[in-house]
């Protein structure tokens, strides 16, 4: 065997070993992430069981008529006060805490619940949204190849899946809430100079006319007609993730509070 062939075989072997090691690390990382998420879900469910589960709406008050934190959040909030809600969508793997860091809006793009660096991150609330005062809650989440985070939103491209899963639950620290889907849209992140509708620019929506215009633009982008609309005074959630059929593509599921 020539020296050149031996070198090529050795290099190929090293590349193969590196690939196996890299794949193994990815699998271990994904497994660790899944175990942590299962732990968080267990804490959430144990707190929820204390008040008998999932009736909607559920808003608790103390003797001074001030809202108090729902039991399911108390253990999680003590562990990390950046938690602002919990999202659960039947028929998907989407059952996660929703986070918001006041100092760094994109902190949970690459950090886990315990604030450790993590490629998958967690769903997080946009800097221009507040659970206790915004008409539109924009929640960002990764589209992970492993299937975690917001990849399962892709199922909503299929109208038949939507019809079987037309509602989902989002609870804030103080209230259990249920939402019905208004539209599923495909869009993209545009350049600042592009004069087109940008669903993610929720900071531009404050008046009744702006809200109605926002909803109208959403309906025009809809992949199918849900028969559901929204009007000023409704509270919206926009679940946003990457969509790879176009450069800088995005898929968003838009829903209103019932």
C-alpha positions in Angstrom: 0.0 0.0 0.0 1.4 3.4 -1.0 2.2 6.0 1.6 -0.4 8.3 0.1 -3.2 5.7 0.5 -2.1 5.1 4.1 -2.4 8.8 4.8 -5.8 9.1 3.1 -7.1 6.1 5.2 -5.7 7.6 8.4 -7.3 11.0 7.7 -10.7 9.3 6.8 -10.6 7.3 10.0 -9.9 10.4 12.0 -12.8 12.2 10.3 -15.1 9.3 11.0 -14.0 9.2 14.7 -14.6 13.0 15.0 -18.0 12.6 13.4 -19.0 9.9 15.9 -17.7 11.9 18.8 -19.6 15.1 17.6 -22.8 13.1 17.1 -22.4 11.5 20.6 -22.0 14.9 22.2 -25.1 16.2 20.4 -27.1 13.3 21.6 -25.9 13.7 25.1 -26.7 17.4 25.1 -30.2 16.8 23.7 -30.8 14.1 26.3 -29.7 16.4 29.1 -32.0 19.2 27.8 -34.9 16.8 27.6 -34.4 15.6 31.1 -34.2 19.2 32.4 -37.4 20.1 30.6 -39.1 17.0 32.0 -38.0 18.1 35.5 -39.5 21.6 34.9 -42.8 20.1 33.7 -43.0 17.9 36.7 -42.6 20.9 39.0 -45.3 22.7 37.0 -47.7 19.7 37.2 -47.2 19.2 40.9 -48.0 22.8 41.6 -51.1 22.6 39.3 -52.4 19.5 41.1 -52.6 21.6 44.3 -55.6 23.5 42.8 -57.1 20.6 40.9 -55.8 21.1 37.4 -56.8 23.0 34.4 -60.1 25.0 34.7 -60.2 28.2 32.7 -60.0 31.0 33.6 -58.2 30.7 37.0 -57.4 33.9 38.8 -56.6 33.9 42.5 -56.8 36.9 44.9 -55.7 37.5 48.4 -57.8 39.2 51.1 -56.7 42.6 49.9 -58.1 41.6 46.5 -54.6 41.6 44.9 -53.8 38.8 42.4 -51.6 36.1 43.8 -49.2 33.8 41.9 -50.7 30.5 40.8 -49.4 27.6 42.8 -47.9 25.9 39.7 -45.5 28.8 39.2 -44.2 29.3 42.8 -41.4 26.7 42.8 -40.3 27.7 39.3 -40.4 31.4 40.1 -38.2 30.9 43.2 -35.7 29.1 41.0 -35.7 31.7 38.3 -37.9 34.9 38.5 -37.4 35.4 34.7 -40.3 33.0 34.1 -43.4 34.9 32.8 -45.6 32.1 31.6 -46.2 28.5 30.6 -47.1 27.4 27.1 -48.9 24.1 26.3 -50.1 22.9 22.9 -51.8 19.5 22.6 -50.6 17.3 19.8 -47.1 18.7 19.9 -44.0 18.6 22.1 -44.5 22.2 23.0 -44.9 22.4 26.8 -42.4 24.9 28.1 -41.8 27.8 30.4 -41.8 31.2 28.7 -39.0 33.5 29.8 -38.2 37.2 29.7 -34.9 38.8 30.9 -35.3 42.5 31.5 -31.6 43.3 30.9 -31.1 41.2 27.8 -34.2 40.6 25.6 -32.5 37.7 23.7 -30.9 36.1 26.7 -32.9 32.9 26.4 -32.0 32.5 22.8 -29.1 30.5 24.1 -29.6 29.9 27.8 -31.5 27.3 29.8 -33.8 27.8 32.8 -30.9 27.8 35.2 -29.2 30.6 33.1 -26.5 28.2 31.7 -25.5 28.6 28.1 -27.5 26.2 26.0 -27.9 26.2 22.2 -31.6 25.3 22.3 -32.5 28.1 24.7 -36.1 28.5 25.7 -39.2 30.3 24.3 -39.0 33.9 25.3 -41.2 36.9 25.3 -40.3 39.8 22.9 -38.8 42.9 24.4 -41.9 44.9 23.4 -44.4 42.5 25.1 -45.5 42.4 28.8 -47.8 39.8 30.1 -49.6 42.3 32.3 -50.2 45.1 29.8 -49.6 44.3 26.1 -52.3 43.6 23.6 -49.9 41.4 21.6 -47.6 38.9 23.2 -44.9 37.9 20.7 -43.1 34.7 21.8 -39.9 33.6 20.0 -38.6 30.0 19.9 -36.0 28.0 18.0 -36.8 25.5 15.2 -34.6 22.7 16.5 -33.6 19.8 14.2 -34.1 17.5 17.2 -37.8 18.4 17.2 -37.7 20.4 20.5 -38.7 24.0 21.1 -40.9 25.4 18.3 -40.3 22.9 15.5 -43.7 21.4 16.0 -45.3 24.6 15.0 -44.6 23.4 11.4 -47.5 20.9 11.9 -49.9 23.9 11.7 -49.0 24.3 8.0 -51.5 21.4 7.6 -55.1 22.6 7.9 -56.3 19.2 9.1 -53.9 19.4 12.0 -55.1 22.9 12.8 -58.7 21.7 12.9 -57.9 19.1 15.5 -55.8 21.5 17.5 -57.5 24.9 17.1 -56.8 26.1 20.7 -53.9 26.0 23.1 -53.1 27.1 26.7 -50.8 29.9 27.9 -50.8 30.7 31.6 -49.2 33.8 33.0 -48.0 33.9 36.6 -51.4 35.0 37.8 -54.0 33.5 35.3 -54.6 30.4 33.3 -55.6 31.4 29.8 -56.8 29.7 26.7 -56.3 30.9 23.1 -57.9 30.1 19.8 -55.9 30.3 16.6 -56.7 33.2 14.2 -54.2 32.4 11.5 -51.0 30.5 10.6 -48.7 32.6 8.4 -45.5 32.4 6.5 -43.3 35.5 6.4 -39.7 36.5 6.8 -37.4 38.9 8.6 -37.2 41.9 6.2 -34.6 44.6 5.9 -35.4 47.8 7.9 -35.8 49.7 4.6 -38.4 47.3 3.2 -41.8 48.9 3.2 -43.9 45.7 3.8 -45.9 44.4 6.7 -43.7 43.0 9.4 -45.7 40.9 11.9 -42.9 41.1 14.4 -43.0 44.9 14.7 -45.6 44.9 17.5 -44.3 48.1 19.0 -46.1 49.9 16.1 -49.5 48.6 17.2 -51.1 50.8 19.8 -54.3 52.4 18.5 -57.6 50.6 17.4 -56.8 51.4 13.7 -53.3 50.0 14.0 -54.6 46.9 15.7 -57.2 46.3 13.1 -54.7 46.9 10.3 -52.3 44.4 12.0 -55.1 41.7 12.1 -56.1 42.4 8.5 -52.5 41.9 7.3 -52.2 38.7 9.3 -55.4 37.4 7.6 -54.1 38.2 4.2 -50.9 36.1 4.9 -52.9 33.2 6.3 -52.3 29.7 4.8 -56.0 28.9 5.2 -59.1 30.5 6.6 -59.8 29.6 10.3 -63.1 31.5 10.4 -61.7 33.3 13.5 -60.7 36.9 13.6 -59.8 39.5 16.3 -60.8 43.1 17.1 -59.3 45.8 19.1 -59.7 44.9 22.8 -58.7 41.2 22.1 -55.4 39.9 23.5 -53.2 38.2 20.9 -50.4 35.8 21.1 -47.9 35.4 18.2 -45.7 32.2 18.3 -42.8 32.8 16.0 -40.1 30.5 14.7 -37.7 30.0 11.8 -39.1 28.4 8.6 -36.5 27.2 6.1 -38.3 27.3 2.7 -37.0 30.8 2.1 -34.1 32.9 3.3 -34.8 34.4 6.8 -38.2 32.7 6.6 -40.5 32.7 9.6 -43.7 30.8 10.5 -46.1 32.4 13.0 -49.2 31.1 14.7 -51.4 33.9 15.8 -54.2 33.4 18.3 -56.6 35.4 20.5 -57.5 35.0 24.1 -60.9 33.3 24.5 
